């Protein structure tokens, strides 16, 4: 038994986008798992605001690897997660929104990584989430594909005002482009080392300047002591 | 694609023809129709058995026993094997039993059941099913152990109901193992059912072959073997292979 996270306390506003940064293996995935309710082996409290209709919030999760069921066609992968009673036709406009209308009948094996990632994103949106958790959703994509995904996510967020997003990333440029706020984790067990609010709004931001400013702010938070697991690898 | 399939069909037909040819040559070399009859003699015997209705009757009864034993062993084996694969504790308790059953000769199971239950249909079907059960259990246990926890996590993240998780997440992962269990199980059942019929039933292909054996009627034995092989091939082509293609179409 190893303690991964410690003394972590933060709140994010409804409708905000928060980037979680920190070295690999520092506990970003664990934190998202706890927030999603997947990891219950923790001491502490997690509060997620109820929906306006008083029901528990819906949480969409995008795993680091797309994790589509390979034995179900893309469209069926989306339909599968719909709550009971929701018209299965709602997935088609979503697939169109992420540019996969033509791929609806394909098997996941036939999709490129970028397409599968977009499919996983559409699946998370299919449940009409209040909270969207993304675990390094753009990692190991080539620059052009990643840029396309960033633009896509910005478009999707612009159309969903009340959607709260937390995403893990190790790329300051990505965080500066997409987030309102950056939480920097570090150490072992990981603690909150910096809480940086980016100049809003996202649309008006100069991504190059914001990236440089974020890098400077992250550097100011001090050199991150290497976590034993990361250095052991 | 079509050309390759035609080539494959040709190769299959060719290999079958070659086998028949070898048989005929061997029969001529032996030169004793009582010891190894030629193809025509066996086919004649086959036609006679069909005309008298004997073949359909005995083959039908054997197929019915195969179907019952197969269904019984698959149902119990899939359930038990999956349970053992999911629960290491249960597996520790029952592993030795499975191993024991796996290694008990088919004849021992059949003899014991016939003594305990009488020379009944239930004893015969149970004997066949019990012989097949452990191989199904072992295969399904492997399958259940290989279930990917990443997909289980996905099911939890999206709050899929038990029924949906079973149908869309668990069953597709177990399907190749179930199919493998069905295939090896079926070939095992063909072999066992005749022995069980031979020692304890007064109908079925096994009984009939026992009769031919006492009369040294090799043409009769081969005629039934031929009919049996044809049925097995038919099941393979019309049931198992299409099912396999359907299960594997996403690959």
Boltz contact constraints between the chains, C-beta under 6 A:
constraints:
  - contact:
      token1: [A, 36]
      token2: [B, 157]
      max_distance: 6.0
  - contact:
      token1: [A, 38]
      token2: [B, 156]
      max_distance: 6.0
  - contact:
      token1: [A, 38]
      token2: [B, 157]
      max_distance: 6.0
  - contact:
      token1: [A, 61]
      token2: [B, 157]
      max_distance: 6.0
  - contact:
      token1: [A, 67]
      token2: [B, 150]
      max_distance: 6.0
  - contact:
      token1: [A, 67]
      token2: [B, 154]
      max_distance: 6.0
  - contact:
      token1: [A, 70]
      token2: [B, 250]
      max_distance: 6.0
  - contact:
      token1: [A, 71]
      token2: [B, 172]
      max_distance: 6.0
  - contact:
      token1: [A, 71]
      token2: [B, 250]
      max_distance: 6.0
  - contact:
      token1: [A, 80]
      token2: [B, 168]
      max_distance: 6.0
  - contact:
      token1: [A, 81]
      token2: [B, 158]
      max_distance: 6.0
  - contact:
      token1: [A, 107]
      token2: [B, 250]
      max_distance: 6.0
